[in-house]
Amino acid sequence: MIGASVASAFIGTGKTDYTFPNGTQGYSTHNNNRSLNLSPSIGWFLNSNSVAGLSLLVNSSYQKTWNESSGTTYKEDRNRNTDFGAGVFYRYYLSVASNLKPYAHVYVNGGSGITKTDGFSYQTTYNQTYSGKSSDRFFYNLGINAGLTKMLNAYTGLEGFVGYVYSHSKFTTLTKSVTNLNGTESTSEFQPTQSFSGNGLNIGIAFQVFLDQKRKRIKMP
C-alpha cells in the first residue's frame, strides 16, 4: 500500500480593528497564515485486514502579524517553520468486502526542523528590529484516525479521515535584537527555550495505491 496524505492545508488572512472612546486613536491588527502538511507512506498487509508501515512527514508553515495606525505599520512579526520527520503506523480495515472500506489508523512520528523569526517595532522615540533561528528542535506526534477508503478501481483508493492528535515540540531560539532609544543604539542577544504540548483535530484526504504481490507464471515456448 503506497500513498500520500494531505493532513492539513490552510491559507488565511484576517483583520481586527480596535477603536476607543473619547477620541483616542485606534489601530488595526492584520495576519496572514499558511501551512502545508504532506505525509507519503508505504505499508505491508499482514493479512487481509491489517497493514503496518512507515511514513515520512514534511510540514511547512508561515505566519505574519502586523499592527498599523493611520496607514502606518508600527509593529510586525514573522514566523517560518519547517519540519522533517518519520514515523510508523498500524491500520485495521473493519471491512474489505465492498468498495467502501472503513478503517482505524494509529500512528507515531517524530523529527526535527528549523524555526525562523524576525520583526520590528517602531514608536516615537523607540524602535527595535530582531531576528532569530532555532536550534535543537525536536517534535513528536501521537494520533488515531477513523477513515473510509473508496476504491476507484482494483488498485487505487481515495480516502477521507478525521482523528485526534497529541503534539509536543521543544526548541531553543537564538535571537539578536537591535534597539534605538532616543538616538542611542544597543545590541542584545537572548536565547529562550520553548516547549509546547497540545491536542488537535486532524482532518484530511489521502490517495492510496494497492500493489498486487502475486506473480503470474509465464509459459516459455
ChimeraX attribute file (.defattr): number of C-alpha atoms within 10 A of each C-alpha:
attribute: neighborCount
match mode: 1-to-1
recipient: residues
	/A:1	17
	/A:2	17
	/A:3	18
	/A:4	17
	/A:5	20
	/A:6	15
	/A:7	19
	/A:8	14
	/A:9	15
	/A:10	10
	/A:11	12
	/A:12	10
	/A:13	12
	/A:14	10
	/A:15	12
	/A:16	10
	/A:17	12
	/A:18	10
	/A:19	11
	/A:20	9
	/A:21	7
	/A:22	6
	/A:23	7
	/A:24	8
	/A:25	11
	/A:26	13
	/A:27	18
	/A:28	16
	/A:29	17
	/A:30	15
	/A:31	17
	/A:32	15
	/A:33	15
	/A:34	15
	/A:35	17
	/A:36	16
	/A:37	18
	/A:38	18
	/A:39	18
	/A:40	18
	/A:41	20
	/A:42	19
	/A:43	19
	/A:44	15
	/A:45	15
	/A:46	9
	/A:47	8
	/A:48	10
	/A:49	14
	/A:50	17
	/A:51	18
	/A:52	18
	/A:53	17
	/A:54	18
	/A:55	20
	/A:56	18
	/A:57	19
	/A:58	16
	/A:59	18
	/A:60	18
	/A:61	18
	/A:62	18
	/A:63	18
	/A:64	18
	/A:65	18
	/A:66	19
	/A:67	20
	/A:68	16
	/A:69	15
	/A:70	9
	/A:71	9
	/A:72	9
	/A:73	16
	/A:74	16
	/A:75	19
	/A:76	19
	/A:77	18
	/A:78	17
	/A:79	18
	/A:80	17
	/A:81	17
	/A:82	17
	/A:83	19
	/A:84	17
	/A:85	18
	/A:86	18
	/A:87	19
	/A:88	17
	/A:89	19
	/A:90	18
	/A:91	20
	/A:92	17
	/A:93	17
	/A:94	13
	/A:95	13
	/A:96	13
	/A:97	7
	/A:98	9
	/A:99	15
	/A:100	16
	/A:101	18
	/A:102	19
	/A:103	19
	/A:104	17
	/A:105	19
	/A:106	18
	/A:107	19
	/A:108	19
	/A:109	19
	/A:110	20
	/A:111	18
	/A:112	18
	/A:113	19
	/A:114	18
	/A:115	20
	/A:116	17
	/A:117	20
	/A:118	18
	/A:119	18
	/A:120	19
	/A:121	17
	/A:122	15
	/A:123	10
	/A:124	8
	/A:125	9
	/A:126	14
	/A:127	18
	/A:128	18
	/A:129	18
	/A:130	18
	/A:131	19
	/A:132	19
	/A:133	19
	/A:134	21
	/A:135	15
	/A:136	12
	/A:137	19
	/A:138	19
	/A:139	20
	/A:140	18
	/A:141	18
	/A:142	16
	/A:143	19
	/A:144	20
	/A:145	20
	/A:146	16
	/A:147	21
	/A:148	20
	/A:149	22
	/A:150	18
	/A:151	19
	/A:152	11
	/A:153	9
	/A:154	11
	/A:155	12
	/A:156	17
	/A:157	20
	/A:158	17
	/A:159	18
	/A:160	18
	/A:161	21
	/A:162	16
	/A:163	17
	/A:164	15
	/A:165	18
	/A:166	16
	/A:167	17
	/A:168	15
	/A:169	17
	/A:170	17
	/A:171	20
	/A:172	18
	/A:173	21
	/A:174	16
	/A:175	18
	/A:176	16
	/A:177	17
	/A:178	15
	/A:179	19
	/A:180	15
	/A:181	13
	/A:182	10
	/A:183	10
	/A:184	8
	/A:185	12
	/A:186	11
	/A:187	12
	/A:188	10
	/A:189	12
	/A:190	11
	/A:191	13
	/A:192	11
	/A:193	14
	/A:194	12
	/A:195	13
	/A:196	10
	/A:197	12
	/A:198	10
	/A:199	13
	/A:200	11
	/A:201	11
	/A:202	16
	/A:203	17
	/A:204	17
	/A:205	17
	/A:206	19
	/A:207	18
	/A:208	21
	/A:209	17
	/A:210	17
	/A:211	12
	/A:212	9
	/A:213	6
	/A:214	6
	/A:215	6
	/A:216	6
	/A:217	6
	/A:218	6
	/A:219	5
	/A:220	4
	/A:221	3
